[in-house]
């Protein structure tokens, strides 16, 4: 493996890992709030993960035979993900800022109030 290929794998791994982490946060936020904006974020970050994983897999399987197609697919997935991330800002409901408290913490607070 050449140096440039190794660097490509390293940067792609970092991108996929960071995006997967953000995906997990977005999914958690969606589960706790049910907000459509969080669903948009989750799908957007999922597309980044798909682009980050699928592009190098396809590149190494084809021996980098058709870089234009690889770039087109990669850029298309990233463009779709950015559109979803921007869409999450458009569909965000600013008037519904509620505080989400986990059940365990809520029970602890209620126990303190009942004393």
Protein Blocks (a to p, Z undefined) as FASTA:
>chain_A
ZZklmmmmmmmmmmmmmmmmmmmmmmmmmmmnopaklmmmmmmmmmmmmmmmmmmmmmmm
noomammlmmmmmmmmmmmmmmmmmmmmmmpcfklcccdddfklmmmmmmmmmZZ
